Amino acid sequence: MSTRFLVLYWFARNDEAIAEGARLGLAVPKAVGTAVVRNRMKRKLREIFRARAAELAQDNDYVLVVRPGLPEAVTARGHEWLVERVDEVLGKAAA
């Protein structure tokens, strides 16, 4: 599943890891910005994922890839806009 700024992959896990619940992996390439910018994006995305983890399939791993331009868009449009973008990709994964 992909949008202009985010790509989401999800994978089914084996039986022994299901008890942990939904897990998130983040890929924020250097093209997104400096280390400070990349780490800030990771913190924001983890926070959003934690708030929505209970709504997702607990037997999946999710990998969220950030595309260049997302930090600038978040700065211009705000945190709520980022929440809507993440909800958009996670909603399509849940369907």
Residue pairs with C-beta under 8 A, 6 or more apart in sequence:
1 7
1 8
1 9
1 89
1 92
1 93
2 8
2 89
3 85
3 88
3 89
4 67
4 69
5 66
5 67
5 69
5 70
5 73
5 85
6 64
6 65
6 66
6 67
6 70
6 85
6 86
6 89
7 64
7 65
7 67
7 89
8 62
8 63
8 64
8 65
8 89
8 90
8 92
8 93
9 62
9 63
9 65
10 57
10 60
10 61
10 62
10 63
10 93
11 60
11 61
11 63
12 59
12 60
13 23
13 59
13 60
13 61
18 58
18 59
21 53
21 58
22 53
22 56
22 57
22 58
22 60
22 61
22 62
23 61
23 62
24 45
24 46
24 49
24 53
24 61
24 62
24 63
24 64
25 61
25 62
25 63
25 64
26 42
26 45
26 46
26 63
26 64
26 65
26 66
27 63
27 64
27 65
27 66
28 38
28 41
28 42
28 65
28 66
29 65
29 66
29 68
30 38
31 68
32 38
32 41
32 66
32 67
32 68
32 70
32 71
33 41
33 71
37 71
40 71
41 66
41 70
41 71
41 74
44 74
44 79
44 82
45 64
45 66
45 82
45 86
48 82
48 83
48 86
49 62
49 64
49 86
49 90
52 86
52 87
52 90
55 90
55 94
56 62
56 90
56 93
56 94
57 94
60 93
62 90
62 93
64 86
64 89
70 82
73 81
74 81
74 82
